[in-house]
């Protein structure tokens, strides 16, 4: 499946200008059909998997309770 620059930017939650810069730097593989750049969606699978893993890790870390510090002294 191929995406336009706008669709790719939405998929990756990035700015369209940034996507265009990546294309110009040859960091994203594209096909030019004469009118627009078409970007193969499957090349981002690994990136999207890593983003999901990072989100899950952050959720786990945020849900973990903060342990009590045994060195805290009550000064009252």
C-alpha positions in Angstrom: 0.0 0.0 0.0 1.3 3.4 -0.9 0.6 6.7 1.0 0.9 10.3 0.1 3.2 12.7 2.1 0.2 13.9 4.0 -1.0 10.4 4.9 2.5 9.4 5.9 2.8 12.5 8.1 -0.5 11.6 9.8 0.5 7.9 10.3 3.9 8.8 11.9 2.5 11.9 13.7 5.1 14.1 12.0 5.0 17.4 10.1 4.7 17.1 6.3 7.7 19.4 5.8 9.8 16.9 7.9 8.6 14.0 5.7 9.6 16.0 2.6 13.0 16.6 4.0 13.5 12.9 4.7 12.5 12.2 1.1 15.0 14.8 -0.2 17.7 13.2 2.0 16.9 9.7 0.6 16.0 8.5 4.1 12.5 7.4 2.9 12.0 5.3 -0.2 9.4 6.8 -2.6 7.9 6.4 -6.0 7.2 9.5 -8.0 4.2 9.1 -10.3 4.7 12.4 -12.1 2.5 14.4 -9.8 3.2 13.3 -6.3 5.5 11.2 -4.2 4.1 7.9 -3.1 5.5 6.3 0.0 5.5 2.5 0.6 3.8 2.1 4.0 5.5 -1.2 4.9 8.9 0.4 5.3 7.6 2.0 8.6 6.5 -1.3 10.2 9.6 -1.6 12.4 9.4 2.1 13.4 5.7 1.7 14.4 6.4 -1.5 16.3 9.2 0.3 18.3 6.8 3.2 19.0 4.2 0.8 20.4 6.8 -0.9 22.6 8.0 2.4 24.0 4.4 3.4 24.8 3.8 0.2 26.6 7.0 0.5 28.6 6.1 4.1 29.6 2.6 2.9 30.7 4.2 0.2 32.8 6.7 2.6 34.4 4.0 5.2 35.1 1.7 2.6 36.7 4.5 1.3 39.0 4.1 2.6 42.5 6.9 4.7 44.0 8.6 2.8 46.8 8.8 4.4 50.2 12.3 5.7 51.1 13.5 3.9 54.2 15.8 6.8 55.0 13.0 9.4 55.4 12.7 10.5 59.0 9.6 12.0 60.5 10.5 15.4 61.8 7.2 16.2 63.5 
